[in-house]
Amino acid sequence: MRTFRREFFTECSTERCNRYTDSHKTNWLAIAAEPGERDFVDQSLKTKRFKRKEDIDTYISRCVVCETIFKLVVVHSKSDKSPECPANYEVIRNPSRHIPNVKTGIPVPEYWHGYSFWQISLSNFGIGQNSESAASCLMYFSPTPIAGCAANGCRITVTDKTRNFWQMNTGSVRAEDYTDFFDSTEHISRCTVCRRPEAKNFKLSDK
């Protein structure tokens, strides 16, 4: 979506239309934690309520739509090691490499290696990614909460019903069932996003 709005529909009767409908809600993906932000959920997101659009803006994840004549190839290793690209392909450079990490000072990775993401859910709402999509390879292993918005405001809720699903490292062995989230990276599959080398030679033109 190019524009962030809390309401998209109006509710009408035979006599009038309301400015918005109380029964309609939207869900948005919230921002991810930077590497090393172990207290990210408790201090930044947990049960936050926002009345003004300007207040929630900085907590909504951003995205960009790209066009190419070459299909991206996503490789999942099913291990804790980043996989190599197939023959005649090269790893894509990190699209966020020019955005500095000002909170922790940890350098932003130059290439698109990440963690194999599957799905996020909250209560009876869920959203997932096809494992062939580049969106299934997240560069940060982070809790990914959902921002729920209605006409009167937005709320980010992180509870025991908030679930993140990741592809597993099939070679890992856990001594116990539960591990702290940020200590679980060894159990998560890694991934790499690849493209044909000649793809960088093609650029869109308005002419």
C-alpha positions, 0 to 999 in steps of 0.5 A: 500500500502506498498510503497508510490509512486506518480505515478504507471503507464507509458504512452506508444506510438508505439515509446516510453514510458514516465517516467510517465503520466500526466493524472494519479493521486492518492489520499491518506488519510491525517493524522488526528488531535490529540485531542485538535488541533483546528487549525490543518487544518489552520496551518498544512494542508490547501492548502499545496503543496509538490514537494519532496516525503520526504516532503509529507511522514509525512502527509500521514496516515499509516495503518497495515493489520492484520489477525485473525480467529475471526471476529471483531464486530463493534457496533455503539450507535447512541448516544454520549455514547460509546456502550458496546460490545455484550454478550461474546465479549470484547472491543479491546485495542487501537492498537495505545496505545503505540504511545505517543501523543507528541503534546498535552500531552493528554493520548492516550485511552487504548481501541478502542472506537471512532466516527462513520465515514461514508465517505469523499469526495472532489469535484467528488472524494469520499471514504467511509467505510462499517459500519461493518468495524473497519475502520468506528470507528475512534478514533479521531474526526478530519477533514480528508483531501485527499492528491492528488498526480501527478507525479510532486508533491502532494497537500493537499487541504481543501476547502468548497468542502471538506466533511466528513460524520459521523453517527449522534447521533439520540438523539441530537437536534441542535438549529442551522444548523451549528456548529464549527467542534470541537464543534460538537462531541455531535451530532456524534454517538460513536462506539466500536470495539469488539472481542471474548475473546479467540482471544488474545490466538491465535498467528500466527507462521512461523513454 
